[in-house]
Amino acid sequence: MDATSSLIFIIAAFSLGVVLIMKRDSIPARMRRAMAIISILLIGFAFFLIVYALFNMGTDQQ
């Protein structure tokens, strides 16, 4: 996976989490739960990508 696309995904996932936290009062209750679960999954995957990138930082990629 390209580093640029990973970085864009990580920024987008964390931005979604911040927007959901800031606007939680204006989101309808039924939609709030589903969006919270989706954002938790996306942020969890973003953390995985960060850890994966750190582990592979020392390997030689061609």
Short mmCIF file of the C-alpha atoms (twelve columns), coordinates in Angstrom:
data_MODEL
# 
_entry.id   MODEL 
# 
loop_
_atom_site.group_PDB 
_atom_site.id 
_atom_site.type_symbol 
_atom_site.label_atom_id 
_atom_site.label_alt_id 
_atom_site.label_comp_id 
_atom_site.label_asym_id 
_atom_site.label_seq_id 
_atom_site.Cartn_x 
_atom_site.Cartn_y 
_atom_site.Cartn_z 
_atom_site.pdbx_PDB_model_num 
ATOM 1  C CA . MET A 1  0.000   0.000  0.000  1 
ATOM 2  C CA . ASP A 2  1.287   3.434  -0.883 1 
ATOM 3  C CA . ALA A 3  2.379   5.619  2.051  1 
ATOM 4  C CA . THR A 4  0.443   8.596  0.720  1 
ATOM 5  C CA . SER A 5  -2.857  6.743  0.555  1 
ATOM 6  C CA . SER A 6  -2.281  5.328  4.045  1 
ATOM 7  C CA . LEU A 7  -1.618  8.801  5.405  1 
ATOM 8  C CA . ILE A 8  -4.742  10.190 3.752  1 
ATOM 9  C CA . PHE A 9  -6.840  7.348  5.196  1 
ATOM 10 C CA . ILE A 10 -5.404  7.887  8.690  1 
ATOM 11 C CA . ILE A 11 -6.126  11.620 8.581  1 
ATOM 12 C CA . ALA A 12 -9.639  11.008 7.249  1 
ATOM 13 C CA . ALA A 13 -10.440 8.389  9.914  1 
ATOM 14 C CA . PHE A 14 -9.299  10.598 12.774 1 
ATOM 15 C CA . SER A 15 -11.093 13.595 11.268 1 
ATOM 16 C CA . LEU A 16 -14.322 11.592 11.104 1 
ATOM 17 C CA . GLY A 17 -13.912 10.702 14.779 1 
ATOM 18 C CA . VAL A 18 -13.348 14.342 15.739 1 
ATOM 19 C CA . VAL A 19 -16.350 15.529 13.727 1 
ATOM 20 C CA . LEU A 20 -18.582 12.881 15.312 1 
ATOM 21 C CA . ILE A 21 -17.450 13.896 18.791 1 
ATOM 22 C CA . MET A 22 -17.957 17.601 18.099 1 
ATOM 23 C CA . LYS A 23 -21.367 17.204 16.417 1 
ATOM 24 C CA . ARG A 24 -22.809 14.362 18.496 1 
ATOM 25 C CA . ASP A 25 -25.777 16.470 19.652 1 
ATOM 26 C CA . SER A 26 -26.944 17.299 16.129 1 
ATOM 27 C CA . ILE A 27 -26.783 13.733 14.747 1 
ATOM 28 C CA . PRO A 28 -30.032 11.705 15.011 1 
ATOM 29 C CA . ALA A 29 -29.945 8.918  17.625 1 
ATOM 30 C CA . ARG A 30 -30.410 6.019  15.168 1 
ATOM 31 C CA . MET A 31 -27.651 7.294  12.927 1 
ATOM 32 C CA . ARG A 32 -25.336 8.162  15.829 1 
ATOM 33 C CA . ARG A 33 -24.829 4.568  16.926 1 
ATOM 34 C CA . ALA A 34 -24.091 3.244  13.441 1 
ATOM 35 C CA . MET A 35 -21.684 6.068  12.660 1 
ATOM 36 C CA . ALA A 36 -19.932 5.575  16.001 1 
ATOM 37 C CA . ILE A 37 -19.379 1.876  15.268 1 
ATOM 38 C CA . ILE A 38 -18.115 2.622  11.760 1 
ATOM 39 C CA . SER A 39 -15.752 5.320  13.017 1 
ATOM 40 C CA . ILE A 40 -14.407 3.009  15.758 1 
ATOM 41 C CA . LEU A 41 -13.620 0.396  13.113 1 
ATOM 42 C CA . LEU A 42 -11.968 2.941  10.820 1 
ATOM 43 C CA . ILE A 43 -9.893  4.458  13.641 1 
ATOM 44 C CA . GLY A 44 -8.880  0.973  14.781 1 
ATOM 45 C CA . PHE A 45 -7.719  0.143  11.265 1 
ATOM 46 C CA . ALA A 46 -5.846  3.460  11.128 1 
ATOM 47 C CA . PHE A 47 -4.004  2.513  14.329 1 
ATOM 48 C CA . PHE A 48 -3.176  -0.839 12.744 1 
ATOM 49 C CA . LEU A 49 -1.735  0.951  9.705  1 
ATOM 50 C CA . ILE A 50 0.389   3.175  11.950 1 
ATOM 51 C CA . VAL A 51 1.769   0.194  13.870 1 
ATOM 52 C CA . TYR A 52 2.325   -1.762 10.645 1 
ATOM 53 C CA . ALA A 53 4.236   1.158  9.142  1 
ATOM 54 C CA . LEU A 54 6.401   1.423  12.256 1 
ATOM 55 C CA . PHE A 55 7.242   -2.271 12.168 1 
ATOM 56 C CA . ASN A 56 8.145   -2.134 8.482  1 
ATOM 57 C CA . MET A 57 10.121  1.075  8.759  1 
ATOM 58 C CA . GLY A 58 13.478  -0.688 8.875  1 
ATOM 59 C CA . THR A 59 12.889  -3.138 6.040  1 
ATOM 60 C CA . ASP A 60 14.329  -2.508 2.609  1 
ATOM 61 C CA . GLN A 61 11.498  -1.901 0.131  1 
ATOM 62 C CA . GLN A 62 12.128  -1.771 -3.590 1 
# 
